[in-house]
């Protein structure tokens, strides 16, 4: 059972790192294969939160991707819970 927690924790941490890397690259004038791959890998992780925000009508008109931020925070919280 502990191996399952380790695998899930590792996947959550990998997703966090990929999301962080995507955020950093979004601030730089970089485009190409790496950004395409990051988008393809991370967008399915973010999409449920985007759908939820759309259904709830949450849009503050600020230049921050709130579903992205909420997903990152949720992954961090889940990862922290698994380490307890």
Secondary structure, DSSP 8 states (H G I E B T S, - for coil): -HHHHHHHHHHHHHHHHHHHHHHHHHTTT--SHHHHHHHHHHHHHHHHHHHHHHHHT-----SS-HHHHHHHHHHHHHHHHHH-
